Amino acid sequence: MTMNEAIETELEAWRNAERRQERTFVGDTTAVKLEVEQHRAEYMRLSTEHIVEWMAGMDDAQRRSAFAQPARSSR
C-alpha cells in the first residue's frame, strides 16, 4: 500500500468512526470516542510523516539544483 493509500484509508476510517459517534446513544459512547481519537491520531501521524518525507525530497532537489551545471552545447 502506498503512503497516499494508507492516508486515504485512515481518513476514511476516521470519518466512519465520527459518523458512528454521531449515531451512538448511551452505552457505547466511550468506545466510539476512543476509536475516533485513535483513527484521528493515526491519520495525523501518517500525514505528518508524508509531509516530512516530501519536504526532505524537496530539500534534496533544491541542493542538487544549486550545484547543477548547465549542459554544454555540442556544436
ZAPA-187816 format. One line per 3 residues: number of its first residue (from 1); their letters; for each residue x, y, z of C-alpha. Coordinates in nm, 2 decimals, decimal comma, m for minus. Each point is the difference from the previous one (the first is absolute). Layout:
N
NUM> a> X:Y:Z; ...
This chain:
75
1> mtm> 0,00:0,00:0,00; 0,14:0,34:m0,09; 0,02:0,28:0,25
4> nea> m0,28:0,19:m0,17; m0,22:m0,31:0,01; 0,07:m0,05:0,37
7> iet> m0,08:0,36:0,07; m0,33:m0,02:m0,19; m0,09:m0,33:0,17
10> ele> 0,06:0,15:0,34; m0,19:0,31:m0,08; m0,30:m0,21:m0,11
13> awr> 0,02:m0,20:0,32; 0,01:0,32:0,20; m0,30:0,14:m0,18
16> nae> m0,20:m0,33:0,04; 0,08:0,00:0,37; m0,12:0,36:0,03
19> rrq> m0,33:m0,09:m0,18; m0,05:m0,29:0,24; 0,07:0,23:0,30
22> ert> m0,27:0,24:m0,13; m0,25:m0,29:0,00; 0,11:m0,16:0,32
25> fvg> m0,23:0,03:0,30; 0,07:m0,07:0,37; 0,22:m0,30:0,06
28> dtt> 0,26:m0,04:m0,27; 0,11:0,37:m0,01; 0,33:m0,05:0,18
31> avk> 0,11:m0,28:m0,24; m0,10:0,20:m0,31; 0,17:0,32:0,13
34> lev> 0,32:m0,20:0,05; m0,02:m0,14:m0,35; m0,05:0,35:m0,14
37> eqh> 0,31:0,13:0,19; 0,21:m0,30:m0,11; m0,09:0,04:m0,37
40> rae> 0,06:0,37:0,02; 0,34:m0,04:0,17; 0,10:m0,26:m0,26
43> ymr> m0,11:0,22:m0,29; 0,19:0,29:0,14; 0,31:m0,21:0,06
46> lst> m0,01:m0,13:m0,36; m0,07:0,34:m0,15; 0,29:0,15:0,20
49> ehi> 0,24:m0,27:m0,10; m0,10:0,05:m0,37; 0,05:0,37:0,02
52> vew> 0,34:m0,04:0,17; 0,11:m0,25:m0,27; m0,13:0,23:m0,28
55> mag> 0,19:0,30:0,15; 0,32:m0,20:0,03; m0,03:m0,09:m0,37
58> mdd> m0,05:0,37:m0,09; 0,30:0,09:0,21; 0,21:m0,26:m0,18
61> aqr> m0,12:0,12:m0,34; 0,08:0,36:0,09; 0,35:m0,09:0,12
64> rsa> 0,06:m0,19:m0,33; m0,12:0,28:m0,21; 0,22:0,26:0,18
67> faq> 0,31:m0,19:m0,13; m0,13:m0,09:m0,34; 0,20:0,11:m0,30
70> par> m0,17:0,10:m0,32; 0,04:m0,25:m0,28; 0,27:0,09:m0,25
73> ssr> m0,10:0,03:m0,36; 0,16:m0,25:m0,23; 0,05:0,22:m0,31
